Amino acid sequence: MMKMFRTDIAKQVSAGDNLPTLVSDCVSRAIRAEYWINRDKEARAQIFKAQKEEKAVVKQTQPR
């Protein structure tokens, strides 16, 4: 049943002691997993962007 999901989502769906037995359980777990995976990606992208902007500011303020 897990073959219908991306690997990263399938790992989240099948994690834990209580494995899903119904397709609806799998789908609801997959939706939650995808939400958290995407939220984590967005947070990492914002951190990377802030670091890049900070480096640009430091570079501009350094004497030539």
PDBQT receptor file of N, H, CA, C and O in Angstrom, charges set to zero:
ATOM      1  N   MET A   1       0.827  -1.197   0.000  1.00  0.00    +0.000 N 
ATOM      2  CA  MET A   1       0.000   0.000   0.000  1.00  0.00    +0.000 C 
ATOM      3  C   MET A   1       0.871   1.261   0.000  1.00  0.00    +0.000 C 
ATOM      4  O   MET A   1       0.437   2.294  -0.508  1.00  0.00    +0.000 OA
ATOM      5  N   MET A   2       2.071   1.205   0.547  1.00  0.00    +0.000 N 
ATOM      6  H   MET A   2       2.424   0.366   0.959  1.00  0.00    +0.000 HD
ATOM      7  CA  MET A   2       2.932   2.376   0.642  1.00  0.00    +0.000 C 
ATOM      8  C   MET A   2       3.563   2.759  -0.690  1.00  0.00    +0.000 C 
ATOM      9  O   MET A   2       4.112   3.854  -0.815  1.00  0.00    +0.000 OA
ATOM     10  N   LYS A   3       3.498   1.889  -1.681  1.00  0.00    +0.000 N 
ATOM     11  H   LYS A   3       3.052   1.000  -1.580  1.00  0.00    +0.000 HD
ATOM     12  CA  LYS A   3       4.117   2.175  -2.977  1.00  0.00    +0.000 C 
ATOM     13  C   LYS A   3       3.455   3.343  -3.692  1.00  0.00    +0.000 C 
ATOM     14  O   LYS A   3       4.023   3.891  -4.637  1.00  0.00    +0.000 OA
ATOM     15  N   MET A   4       2.265   3.731  -3.256  1.00  0.00    +0.000 N 
ATOM     16  H   MET A   4       1.804   3.286  -2.488  1.00  0.00    +0.000 HD
ATOM     17  CA  MET A   4       1.578   4.841  -3.913  1.00  0.00    +0.000 C 
ATOM     18  C   MET A   4       2.085   6.202  -3.443  1.00  0.00    +0.000 C 
ATOM     19  O   MET A   4       1.687   7.233  -3.985  1.00  0.00    +0.000 OA
ATOM     20  N   PHE A   5       2.965   6.212  -2.431  1.00  0.00    +0.000 N 
ATOM     21  H   PHE A   5       3.289   5.374  -1.991  1.00  0.00    +0.000 HD
ATOM     22  CA  PHE A   5       3.484   7.469  -1.891  1.00  0.00    +0.000 C 
ATOM     23  C   PHE A   5       4.952   7.655  -2.239  1.00  0.00    +0.000 C 
ATOM     24  O   PHE A   5       5.671   6.689  -2.498  1.00  0.00    +0.000 OA
ATOM     25  N   ARG A   6       5.388   8.914  -2.241  1.00  0.00    +0.000 N 
ATOM     26  H   ARG A   6       4.805   9.699  -2.030  1.00  0.00    +0.000 HD
ATOM     27  CA  ARG A   6       6.816   9.194  -2.342  1.00  0.00    +0.000 C 
ATOM     28  C   ARG A   6       7.509   8.555  -1.141  1.00  0.00    +0.000 C 
ATOM     29  O   ARG A   6       6.891   8.337  -0.099  1.00  0.00    +0.000 OA
ATOM     30  N   THR A   7       8.781   8.260  -1.297  1.00  0.00    +0.000 N 
ATOM     31  H   THR A   7       9.283   8.437  -2.144  1.00  0.00    +0.000 HD
ATOM     32  CA  THR A   7       9.523   7.564  -0.253  1.00  0.00    +0.000 C 
ATOM     33  C   THR A   7       9.508   8.326   1.062  1.00  0.00    +0.000 C 
ATOM     34  O   THR A   7       9.281   7.734   2.117  1.00  0.00    +0.000 OA
ATOM     35  N   ASP A   8       9.748   9.639   1.011  1.00  0.00    +0.000 N 
ATOM     36  H   ASP A   8       9.933  10.119   0.154  1.00  0.00    +0.000 HD
ATOM     37  CA  ASP A   8       9.786  10.408   2.255  1.00  0.00    +0.000 C 
ATOM     38  C   ASP A   8       8.436  10.416   2.968  1.00  0.00    +0.000 C 
ATOM     39  O   ASP A   8       8.386  10.421   4.198  1.00  0.00    +0.000 OA
ATOM     40  N   ILE A   9       7.359  10.417   2.218  1.00  0.00    +0.000 N 
ATOM     41  H   ILE A   9       7.399  10.413   1.219  1.00  0.00    +0.000 HD
ATOM     42  CA  ILE A   9       6.029  10.387   2.822  1.00  0.00    +0.000 C 
ATOM     43  C   ILE A   9       5.695   8.977   3.303  1.00  0.00    +0.000 C 
ATOM     44  O   ILE A   9       5.106   8.817   4.372  1.00  0.00    +0.000 OA
ATOM     45  N   ALA A  10       6.058   7.966   2.542  1.00  0.00    +0.000 N 
ATOM     46  H   ALA A  10       6.537   8.095   1.674  1.00  0.00    +0.000 HD
ATOM     47  CA  ALA A  10       5.792   6.586   2.941  1.00  0.00    +0.000 C 
ATOM     48  C   ALA A  10       6.453   6.262   4.277  1.00  0.00    +0.000 C 
ATOM     49  O   ALA A  10       5.880   5.549   5.101  1.00  0.00    +0.000 OA
ATOM     50  N   LYS A  11       7.656   6.786   4.489  1.00  0.00    +0.000 N 
ATOM     51  H   LYS A  11       8.121   7.366   3.819  1.00  0.00    +0.000 HD
ATOM     52  CA  LYS A  11       8.341   6.568   5.768  1.00  0.00    +0.000 C 
ATOM     53  C   LYS A  11       7.533   7.150   6.914  1.00  0.00    +0.000 C 
ATOM     54  O   LYS A  11       7.410   6.531   7.971  1.00  0.00    +0.000 OA
ATOM     55  N   GLN A  12       6.985   8.330   6.708  1.00  0.00    +0.000 N 
ATOM     56  H   GLN A  12       7.084   8.833   5.849  1.00  0.00    +0.000 HD
ATOM     57  CA  GLN A  12       6.184   8.974   7.751  1.00  0.00    +0.000 C 
ATOM     58  C   GLN A  12       4.860   8.248   7.980  1.00  0.00    +0.000 C 
ATOM     59  O   GLN A  12       4.411   8.099   9.117  1.00  0.00    +0.000 OA
ATOM     60  N   VAL A  13       4.247   7.802   6.898  1.00  0.00    +0.000 N 
ATOM     61  H   VAL A  13       4.611   7.923   5.975  1.00  0.00    +0.000 HD
ATOM     62  CA  VAL A  13       2.953   7.125   6.995  1.00  0.00    +0.000 C 
ATOM     63  C   VAL A  13       3.093   5.806   7.746  1.00  0.00    +0.000 C 
ATOM     64  O   VAL A  13       2.223   5.447   8.539  1.00  0.00    +0.000 OA
ATOM     65  N   SER A  14       4.181   5.085   7.502  1.00  0.00    +0.000 N 
ATOM     66  H   SER A  14       4.888   5.377   6.858  1.00  0.00    +0.000 HD
ATOM     67  CA  SER A  14       4.346   3.768   8.119  1.00  0.00    +0.000 C 
ATOM     68  C   SER A  14       5.069   3.818   9.464  1.00  0.00    +0.000 C 
ATOM     69  O   SER A  14       5.291   2.776  10.081  1.00  0.00    +0.000 OA
ATOM     70  N   ALA A  15       5.435   5.008   9.923  1.00  0.00    +0.000 N 
ATOM     71  H   ALA A  15       5.255   5.854   9.421  1.00  0.00    +0.000 HD
ATOM     72  CA  ALA A  15       6.147   5.141  11.194  1.00  0.00    +0.000 C 
ATOM     73  C   ALA A  15       5.195   4.929  12.375  1.00  0.00    +0.000 C 
ATOM     74  O   ALA A  15       3.998   5.205  12.291  1.00  0.00    +0.000 OA
ATOM     75  N   GLY A  16       5.752   4.443  13.449  1.00  0.00    +0.000 N 
ATOM     76  H   GLY A  16       6.725   4.219  13.517  1.00  0.00    +0.000 HD
ATOM     77  CA  GLY A  16       4.975   4.278  14.676  1.00  0.00    +0.000 C 
ATOM     78  C   GLY A  16       4.530   2.851  14.893  1.00  0.00    +0.000 C 
ATOM     79  O   GLY A  16       4.764   1.970  14.065  1.00  0.00    +0.000 OA
ATOM     80  N   ASP A  17       3.889   2.646  16.017  1.00  0.00    +0.000 N 
ATOM     81  H   ASP A  17       3.700   3.362  16.689  1.00  0.00    +0.000 HD
ATOM     82  CA  ASP A  17       3.438   1.308  16.399  1.00  0.00    +0.000 C 
ATOM     83  C   ASP A  17       2.154   0.893  15.686  1.00  0.00    +0.000 C 
ATOM     84  O   ASP A  17       1.979  -0.277  15.348  1.00  0.00    +0.000 OA
ATOM     85  N   ASN A  18       1.269   1.838  15.462  1.00  0.00    +0.000 N 
ATOM     86  H   ASN A  18       1.411   2.789  15.737  1.00  0.00    +0.000 HD
ATOM     87  CA  ASN A  18      -0.020   1.533  14.842  1.00  0.00    +0.000 C 
ATOM     88  C   ASN A  18       0.042   1.793  13.345  1.00  0.00    +0.000 C 
ATOM     89  O   ASN A  18      -0.101   2.932  12.900  1.00  0.00    +0.000 OA
ATOM     90  N   LEU A  19       0.254   0.749  12.579  1.00  0.00    +0.000 N 
ATOM     91  H   LEU A  19       0.371  -0.176  12.941  1.00  0.00    +0.000 HD
ATOM     92  CA  LEU A  19       0.299   0.893  11.123  1.00  0.00    +0.000 C 
ATOM     93  C   LEU A  19      -1.105   1.134  10.588  1.00  0.00    +0.000 C 
ATOM     94  O   LEU A  19      -2.070   0.583  11.117  1.00  0.00    +0.000 OA
ATOM     95  N   PRO A  20      -1.230   1.947   9.550  1.00  0.00    +0.000 N 
ATOM     96  CA  PRO A  20      -2.555   2.188   8.978  1.00  0.00    +0.000 C 
ATOM     97  C   PRO A  20      -3.094   0.921   8.318  1.00  0.00    +0.000 C 
ATOM     98  O   PRO A  20      -2.354   0.187   7.662  1.00  0.00    +0.000 OA
ATOM     99  N   THR A  21      -4.373   0.677   8.496  1.00  0.00    +0.000 N 
ATOM    100  H   THR A  21      -4.974   1.273   9.029  1.00  0.00    +0.000 HD
ATOM    101  CA  THR A  21      -4.993  -0.508   7.907  1.00  0.00    +0.000 C 
ATOM    102  C   THR A  21      -5.955  -0.151   6.777  1.00  0.00    +0.000 C 
ATOM    103  O   THR A  21      -6.275  -0.991   5.936  1.00  0.00    +0.000 OA
ATOM    104  N   LEU A  22      -6.407   1.078   6.763  1.00  0.00    +0.000 N 
ATOM    105  H   LEU A  22      -6.147   1.761   7.447  1.00  0.00    +0.000 HD
ATOM    106  CA  LEU A  22      -7.337   1.526   5.723  1.00  0.00    +0.000 C 
ATOM    107  C   LEU A  22      -6.644   2.533   4.818  1.00  0.00    +0.000 C 
ATOM    108  O   LEU A  22      -5.735   3.248   5.239  1.00  0.00    +0.000 OA
ATOM    109  N   VAL A  23      -7.084   2.575   3.587  1.00  0.00    +0.000 N 
ATOM    110  H   VAL A  23      -7.823   1.994   3.245  1.00  0.00    +0.000 HD
ATOM    111  CA  VAL A  23      -6.534   3.542   2.637  1.00  0.00    +0.000 C 
ATOM    112  C   VAL A  23      -6.778   4.953   3.149  1.00  0.00    +0.000 C 
ATOM    113  O   VAL A  23      -5.913   5.818   3.009  1.00  0.00    +0.000 OA
ATOM    114  N   SER A  24      -7.930   5.194   3.732  1.00  0.00    +0.000 N 
ATOM    115  H   SER A  24      -8.632   4.491   3.845  1.00  0.00    +0.000 HD
ATOM    116  CA  SER A  24      -8.233   6.537   4.246  1.00  0.00    +0.000 C 
ATOM    117  C   SER A  24      -7.258   6.932   5.355  1.00  0.00    +0.000 C 
ATOM    118  O   SER A  24      -6.880   8.100   5.454  1.00  0.00    +0.000 OA
ATOM    119  N   ASP A  25      -6.847   5.977   6.187  1.00  0.00    +0.000 N 
ATOM    120  H   ASP A  25      -7.153   5.029   6.107  1.00  0.00    +0.000 HD
ATOM    121  CA  ASP A  25      -5.835   6.261   7.213  1.00  0.00    +0.000 C 
ATOM    122  C   ASP A  25      -4.506   6.642   6.563  1.00  0.00    +0.000 C 
ATOM    123  O   ASP A  25      -3.847   7.592   6.984  1.00  0.00    +0.000 OA
ATOM    124  N   CYS A  26      -4.128   5.895   5.543  1.00  0.00    +0.000 N 
ATOM    125  H   CYS A  26      -4.663   5.123   5.202  1.00  0.00    +0.000 HD
ATOM    126  CA  CYS A  26      -2.877   6.187   4.833  1.00  0.00    +0.000 C 
ATOM    127  C   CYS A  26      -2.912   7.577   4.219  1.00  0.00    +0.000 C 
ATOM    128  O   CYS A  26      -1.945   8.330   4.323  1.00  0.00    +0.000 OA
ATOM    129  N   VAL A  27      -4.005   7.912   3.592  1.00  0.00    +0.000 N 
ATOM    130  H   VAL A  27      -4.792   7.299   3.508  1.00  0.00    +0.000 HD
ATOM    131  CA  VAL A  27      -4.124   9.201   2.919  1.00  0.00    +0.000 C 
ATOM    132  C   VAL A  27      -4.088  10.347   3.932  1.00  0.00    +0.000 C 
ATOM    133  O   VAL A  27      -3.418  11.353   3.700  1.00  0.00    +0.000 OA
ATOM    134  N   SER A  28      -4.793  10.206   5.039  1.00  0.00    +0.000 N 
ATOM    135  H   SER A  28      -5.337   9.389   5.228  1.00  0.00    +0.000 HD
ATOM    136  CA  SER A  28      -4.782  11.289   6.034  1.00  0.00    +0.000 C 
ATOM    137  C   SER A  28      -3.396  11.448   6.646  1.00  0.00    +0.000 C 
ATOM    138  O   SER A  28      -2.959  12.570   6.898  1.00  0.00    +0.000 OA
ATOM    139  N   ARG A  29      -2.698  10.338   6.889  1.00  0.00    +0.000 N 
ATOM    140  H   ARG A  29      -3.053   9.425   6.684  1.00  0.00    +0.000 HD
ATOM    141  CA  ARG A  29      -1.326  10.427   7.392  1.00  0.00    +0.000 C 
ATOM    142  C   ARG A  29      -0.407  11.056   6.346  1.00  0.00    +0.000 C 
ATOM    143  O   ARG A  29       0.473  11.849   6.681  1.00  0.00    +0.000 OA
ATOM    144  N   ALA A  30      -0.611  10.704   5.097  1.00  0.00    +0.000 N 
ATOM    145  H   ALA A  30      -1.326  10.059   4.824  1.00  0.00    +0.000 HD
ATOM    146  CA  ALA A  30       0.219  11.253   4.015  1.00  0.00    +0.000 C 
ATOM    147  C   ALA A  30       0.013  12.754   3.877  1.00  0.00    +0.000 C 
ATOM    148  O   ALA A  30       0.969  13.490   3.635  1.00  0.00    +0.000 OA
ATOM    149  N   ILE A  31      -1.201  13.208   4.025  1.00  0.00    +0.000 N 
ATOM    150  H   ILE A  31      -1.978  12.610   4.222  1.00  0.00    +0.000 HD
ATOM    151  CA  ILE A  31      -1.493  14.642   3.939  1.00  0.00    +0.000 C 
ATOM    152  C   ILE A  31      -0.775  15.385   5.063  1.00  0.00    +0.000 C 
ATOM    153  O   ILE A  31      -0.169  16.432   4.832  1.00  0.00    +0.000 OA
ATOM    154  N   ARG A  32      -0.843  14.842   6.277  1.00  0.00    +0.000 N 
ATOM    155  H   ARG A  32      -1.335  13.991   6.464  1.00  0.00    +0.000 HD
ATOM    156  CA  ARG A  32      -0.146  15.479   7.397  1.00  0.00    +0.000 C 
ATOM    157  C   ARG A  32       1.363  15.450   7.185  1.00  0.00    +0.000 C 
ATOM    158  O   ARG A  32       2.046  16.440   7.447  1.00  0.00    +0.000 OA
ATOM    159  N   ALA A  33       1.884  14.327   6.716  1.00  0.00    +0.000 N 
ATOM    160  H   ALA A  33       1.330  13.523   6.503  1.00  0.00    +0.000 HD
ATOM    161  CA  ALA A  33       3.327  14.206   6.480  1.00  0.00    +0.000 C 
ATOM    162  C   ALA A  33       3.780  15.212   5.429  1.00  0.00    +0.000 C 
ATOM    163  O   ALA A  33       4.802  15.877   5.601  1.00  0.00    +0.000 OA
ATOM    164  N   GLU A  34       3.027  15.323   4.352  1.00  0.00    +0.000 N 
ATOM    165  H   GLU A  34       2.197  14.783   4.212  1.00  0.00    +0.000 HD
ATOM    166  CA  GLU A  34       3.404  16.261   3.290  1.00  0.00    +0.000 C 
ATOM    167  C   GLU A  34       3.375  17.697   3.795  1.00  0.00    +0.000 C 
ATOM    168  O   GLU A  34       4.230  18.501   3.424  1.00  0.00    +0.000 OA
ATOM    169  N   TYR A  35       2.406  18.026   4.632  1.00  0.00    +0.000 N 
ATOM    170  H   TYR A  35       1.712  17.373   4.933  1.00  0.00    +0.000 HD
ATOM    171  CA  TYR A  35       2.328  19.369   5.211  1.00  0.00    +0.000 C 
ATOM    172  C   TYR A  35       3.602  19.673   5.991  1.00  0.00    +0.000 C 
ATOM    173  O   TYR A  35       4.211  20.725   5.797  1.00  0.00    +0.000 OA
ATOM    174  N   TRP A  36       4.010  18.760   6.872  1.00  0.00    +0.000 N 
ATOM    175  H   TRP A  36       3.516  17.905   7.029  1.00  0.00    +0.000 HD
ATOM    176  CA  TRP A  36       5.189  19.004   7.707  1.00  0.00    +0.000 C 
ATOM    177  C   TRP A  36       6.479  18.991   6.902  1.00  0.00    +0.000 C 
ATOM    178  O   TRP A  36       7.400  19.751   7.201  1.00  0.00    +0.000 OA
ATOM    179  N   ILE A  37       6.558  18.153   5.899  1.00  0.00    +0.000 N 
ATOM    180  H   ILE A  37       5.810  17.536   5.655  1.00  0.00    +0.000 HD
ATOM    181  CA  ILE A  37       7.741  18.128   5.031  1.00  0.00    +0.000 C 
ATOM    182  C   ILE A  37       7.865  19.461   4.295  1.00  0.00    +0.000 C 
ATOM    183  O   ILE A  37       8.950  20.037   4.227  1.00  0.00    +0.000 OA
ATOM    184  N   ASN A  38       6.766  19.943   3.751  1.00  0.00    +0.000 N 
ATOM    185  H   ASN A  38       5.884  19.474   3.806  1.00  0.00    +0.000 HD
ATOM    186  CA  ASN A  38       6.785  21.222   3.024  1.00  0.00    +0.000 C 
ATOM    187  C   ASN A  38       7.079  22.386   3.963  1.00  0.00    +0.000 C 
ATOM    188  O   ASN A  38       7.801  23.315   3.598  1.00  0.00    +0.000 OA
ATOM    189  N   ARG A  39       6.528  22.337   5.158  1.00  0.00    +0.000 N 
ATOM    190  H   ARG A  39       5.942  21.583   5.454  1.00  0.00    +0.000 HD
ATOM    191  CA  ARG A  39       6.778  23.402   6.134  1.00  0.00    +0.000 C 
ATOM    192  C   ARG A  39       8.260  23.440   6.506  1.00  0.00    +0.000 C 
ATOM    193  O   ARG A  39       8.841  24.517   6.637  1.00  0.00    +0.000 OA
ATOM    194  N   ASP A  40       8.864  22.275   6.673  1.00  0.00    +0.000 N 
ATOM    195  H   ASP A  40       8.392  21.400   6.567  1.00  0.00    +0.000 HD
ATOM    196  CA  ASP A  40      10.286  22.198   6.988  1.00  0.00    +0.000 C 
ATOM    197  C   ASP A  40      11.133  22.743   5.838  1.00  0.00    +0.000 C 
ATOM    198  O   ASP A  40      12.100  23.468   6.070  1.00  0.00    +0.000 OA
ATOM    199  N   LYS A  41      10.776  22.400   4.606  1.00  0.00    +0.000 N 
ATOM    200  H   LYS A  41       9.990  21.812   4.418  1.00  0.00    +0.000 HD
ATOM    201  CA  LYS A  41      11.505  22.910   3.438  1.00  0.00    +0.000 C 
ATOM    202  C   LYS A  41      11.428  24.435   3.369  1.00  0.00    +0.000 C 
ATOM    203  O   LYS A  41      12.425  25.099   3.085  1.00  0.00    +0.000 OA
ATOM    204  N   GLU A  42      10.240  24.984   3.629  1.00  0.00    +0.000 N 
ATOM    205  H   GLU A  42       9.431  24.444   3.860  1.00  0.00    +0.000 HD
ATOM    206  CA  GLU A  42      10.077  26.439   3.594  1.00  0.00    +0.000 C 
ATOM    207  C   GLU A  42      10.919  27.109   4.677  1.00  0.00    +0.000 C 
ATOM    208  O   GLU A  42      11.532  28.149   4.439  1.00  0.00    +0.000 OA
ATOM    209  N   ALA A  43      10.945  26.514   5.856  1.00  0.00    +0.000 N 
ATOM    210  H   ALA A  43      10.446  25.668   6.049  1.00  0.00    +0.000 HD
ATOM    211  CA  ALA A  43      11.732  27.087   6.949  1.00  0.00    +0.000 C 
ATOM    212  C   ALA A  43      13.215  27.068   6.603  1.00  0.00    +0.000 C 
ATOM    213  O   ALA A  43      13.919  28.048   6.845  1.00  0.00    +0.000 OA
ATOM    214  N   ARG A  44      13.696  25.965   6.041  1.00  0.00    +0.000 N 
ATOM    215  H   ARG A  44      13.124  25.168   5.844  1.00  0.00    +0.000 HD
ATOM    216  CA  ARG A  44      15.102  25.884   5.650  1.00  0.00    +0.000 C 
ATOM    217  C   ARG A  44      15.420  26.895   4.545  1.00  0.00    +0.000 C 
ATOM    218  O   ARG A  44      16.496  27.493   4.542  1.00  0.00    +0.000 OA
ATOM    219  N   ALA A  45      14.496  27.084   3.618  1.00  0.00    +0.000 N 
ATOM    220  H   ALA A  45      13.622  26.598   3.621  1.00  0.00    +0.000 HD
ATOM    221  CA  ALA A  45      14.706  28.049   2.539  1.00  0.00    +0.000 C 
ATOM    222  C   ALA A  45      14.787  29.470   3.097  1.00  0.00    +0.000 C 
ATOM    223  O   ALA A  45      15.598  30.270   2.631  1.00  0.00    +0.000 OA
ATOM    224  N   GLN A  46      13.961  29.788   4.080  1.00  0.00    +0.000 N 
ATOM    225  H   GLN A  46      13.302  29.138   4.458  1.00  0.00    +0.000 HD
ATOM    226  CA  GLN A  46      14.001  31.116   4.685  1.00  0.00    +0.000 C 
ATOM    227  C   GLN A  46      15.310  31.339   5.434  1.00  0.00    +0.000 C 
ATOM    228  O   GLN A  46      15.877  32.430   5.380  1.00  0.00    +0.000 OA
ATOM    229  N   ILE A  47      15.790  30.320   6.129  1.00  0.00    +0.000 N 
ATOM    230  H   ILE A  47      15.329  29.434   6.173  1.00  0.00    +0.000 HD
ATOM    231  CA  ILE A  47      17.071  30.429   6.842  1.00  0.00    +0.000 C 
ATOM    232  C   ILE A  47      18.197  30.646   5.843  1.00  0.00    +0.000 C 
ATOM    233  O   ILE A  47      19.053  31.506   6.048  1.00  0.00    +0.000 OA
ATOM    234  N   PHE A  48      18.202  29.871   4.761  1.00  0.00    +0.000 N 
ATOM    235  H   PHE A  48      17.507  29.173   4.594  1.00  0.00    +0.000 HD
ATOM    236  CA  PHE A  48      19.231  30.015   3.742  1.00  0.00    +0.000 C 
ATOM    237  C   PHE A  48      19.200  31.412   3.125  1.00  0.00    +0.000 C 
ATOM    238  O   PHE A  48      20.245  32.024   2.906  1.00  0.00    +0.000 OA
ATOM    239  N   LYS A  49      18.001  31.908   2.848  1.00  0.00    +0.000 N 
ATOM    240  H   LYS A  49      17.151  31.411   3.026  1.00  0.00    +0.000 HD
ATOM    241  CA  LYS A  49      17.856  33.237   2.262  1.00  0.00    +0.000 C 
ATOM    242  C   LYS A  49      18.383  34.306   3.219  1.00  0.00    +0.000 C 
ATOM    243  O   LYS A  49      19.077  35.229   2.792  1.00  0.00    +0.000 OA
ATOM    244  N   ALA A  50      18.065  34.190   4.497  1.00  0.00    +0.000 N 
ATOM    245  H   ALA A  50      17.501  33.440   4.843  1.00  0.00    +0.000 HD
ATOM    246  CA  ALA A  50      18.531  35.162   5.486  1.00  0.00    +0.000 C 
ATOM    247  C   ALA A  50      20.048  35.134   5.604  1.00  0.00    +0.000 C 
ATOM    248  O   ALA A  50      20.684  36.183   5.709  1.00  0.00    +0.000 OA
ATOM    249  N   GLN A  51      20.629  33.940   5.587  1.00  0.00    +0.000 N 
ATOM    250  H   GLN A  51      20.112  33.088   5.501  1.00  0.00    +0.000 HD
ATOM    251  CA  GLN A  51      22.085  33.830   5.660  1.00  0.00    +0.000 C 
ATOM    252  C   GLN A  51      22.743  34.452   4.431  1.00  0.00    +0.000 C 
ATOM    253  O   GLN A  51      23.768  35.124   4.542  1.00  0.00    +0.000 OA
ATOM    254  N   LYS A  52      22.153  34.228   3.270  1.00  0.00    +0.000 N 
ATOM    255  H   LYS A  52      21.320  33.682   3.180  1.00  0.00    +0.000 HD
ATOM    256  CA  LYS A  52      22.685  34.784   2.035  1.00  0.00    +0.000 C 
ATOM    257  C   LYS A  52      22.618  36.312   2.051  1.00  0.00    +0.000 C 
ATOM    258  O   LYS A  52      23.562  36.987   1.639  1.00  0.00    +0.000 OA
ATOM    259  N   GLU A  53      21.502  36.847   2.526  1.00  0.00    +0.000 N 
ATOM    260  H   GLU A  53      20.735  36.299   2.861  1.00  0.00    +0.000 HD
ATOM    261  CA  GLU A  53      21.353  38.296   2.611  1.00  0.00    +0.000 C 
ATOM    262  C   GLU A  53      22.334  38.886   3.617  1.00  0.00    +0.000 C 
ATOM    263  O   GLU A  53      22.892  39.959   3.389  1.00  0.00    +0.000 OA
ATOM    264  N   GLU A  54      22.544  38.186   4.728  1.00  0.00    +0.000 N 
ATOM    265  H   GLU A  54      22.091  37.314   4.914  1.00  0.00    +0.000 HD
ATOM    266  CA  GLU A  54      23.484  38.655   5.734  1.00  0.00    +0.000 C 
ATOM    267  C   GLU A  54      24.911  38.691   5.181  1.00  0.00    +0.000 C 
ATOM    268  O   GLU A  54      25.655  39.636   5.442  1.00  0.00    +0.000 OA
ATOM    269  N   LYS A  55      25.285  37.683   4.431  1.00  0.00    +0.000 N 
ATOM    270  H   LYS A  55      24.681  36.915   4.218  1.00  0.00    +0.000 HD
ATOM    271  CA  LYS A  55      26.611  37.654   3.814  1.00  0.00    +0.000 C 
ATOM    272  C   LYS A  55      26.768  38.800   2.822  1.00  0.00    +0.000 C 
ATOM    273  O   LYS A  55      27.842  39.394   2.728  1.00  0.00    +0.000 OA
ATOM    274  N   ALA A  56      25.710  39.117   2.082  1.00  0.00    +0.000 N 
ATOM    275  H   ALA A  56      24.837  38.635   2.158  1.00  0.00    +0.000 HD
ATOM    276  CA  ALA A  56      25.764  40.206   1.114  1.00  0.00    +0.000 C 
ATOM    277  C   ALA A  56      25.953  41.545   1.821  1.00  0.00    +0.000 C 
ATOM    278  O   ALA A  56      26.699  42.401   1.346  1.00  0.00    +0.000 OA
ATOM    279  N   VAL A  57      25.282  41.724   2.947  1.00  0.00    +0.000 N 
ATOM    280  H   VAL A  57      24.676  41.028   3.332  1.00  0.00    +0.000 HD
ATOM    281  CA  VAL A  57      25.406  42.974   3.709  1.00  0.00    +0.000 C 
ATOM    282  C   VAL A  57      26.825  43.097   4.246  1.00  0.00    +0.000 C 
ATOM    283  O   VAL A  57      27.431  44.164   4.153  1.00  0.00    +0.000 OA
ATOM    284  N   VAL A  58      27.357  42.024   4.801  1.00  0.00    +0.000 N 
ATOM    285  H   VAL A  58      26.865  41.157   4.876  1.00  0.00    +0.000 HD
ATOM    286  CA  VAL A  58      28.723  42.043   5.341  1.00  0.00    +0.000 C 
ATOM    287  C   VAL A  58      29.723  42.348   4.229  1.00  0.00    +0.000 C 
ATOM    288  O   VAL A  58      30.670  43.108   4.430  1.00  0.00    +0.000 OA
ATOM    289  N   LYS A  59      29.513  41.768   3.089  1.00  0.00    +0.000 N 
ATOM    290  H   LYS A  59      28.744  41.150   2.927  1.00  0.00    +0.000 HD
ATOM    291  CA  LYS A  59      30.419  41.991   1.960  1.00  0.00    +0.000 C 
ATOM    292  C   LYS A  59      30.376  43.447   1.508  1.00  0.00    +0.000 C 
ATOM    293  O   LYS A  59      31.407  44.014   1.145  1.00  0.00    +0.000 OA
ATOM    294  N   GLN A  60      29.197  44.052   1.528  1.00  0.00    +0.000 N 
ATOM    295  H   GLN A  60      28.359  43.592   1.822  1.00  0.00    +0.000 HD
ATOM    296  CA  GLN A  60      29.066  45.457   1.106  1.00  0.00    +0.000 C 
ATOM    297  C   GLN A  60      29.707  46.412   2.102  1.00  0.00    +0.000 C 
ATOM    298  O   GLN A  60      30.194  47.475   1.716  1.00  0.00    +0.000 OA
ATOM    299  N   THR A  61      29.711  46.050   3.363  1.00  0.00    +0.000 N 
ATOM    300  H   THR A  61      29.316  45.186   3.676  1.00  0.00    +0.000 HD
ATOM    301  CA  THR A  61      30.233  46.960   4.395  1.00  0.00    +0.000 C 
ATOM    302  C   THR A  61      31.743  46.814   4.603  1.00  0.00    +0.000 C 
ATOM    303  O   THR A  61      32.349  47.618   5.310  1.00  0.00    +0.000 OA
ATOM    304  N   GLN A  62      32.337  45.820   4.009  1.00  0.00    +0.000 N 
ATOM    305  H   GLN A  62      31.844  45.166   3.434  1.00  0.00    +0.000 HD
ATOM    306  CA  GLN A  62      33.787  45.645   4.144  1.00  0.00    +0.000 C 
ATOM    307  C   GLN A  62      34.495  46.668   3.263  1.00  0.00    +0.000 C 
ATOM    308  O   GLN A  62      34.074  46.940   2.139  1.00  0.00    +0.000 OA
ATOM    309  N   PRO A  63      35.589  47.233   3.803  1.00  0.00    +0.000 N 
ATOM    310  CA  PRO A  63      36.349  48.189   2.976  1.00  0.00    +0.000 C 
ATOM    311  C   PRO A  63      37.051  47.492   1.828  1.00  0.00    +0.000 C 
ATOM    312  O   PRO A  63      37.446  46.331   1.937  1.00  0.00    +0.000 OA
ATOM    313  N   ARG A  64      37.200  48.199   0.746  1.00  0.00    +0.000 N 
ATOM    314  H   ARG A  64      36.879  49.142   0.657  1.00  0.00    +0.000 HD
ATOM    315  CA  ARG A  64      37.825  47.601  -0.448  1.00  0.00    +0.000 C 
ATOM    316  C   ARG A  64      39.257  47.933  -0.498  1.00  0.00    +0.000 C 
ATOM    317  O   ARG A  64      39.954  47.522  -1.425  1.00  0.00    +0.000 OA
TER     318      ARG A  64
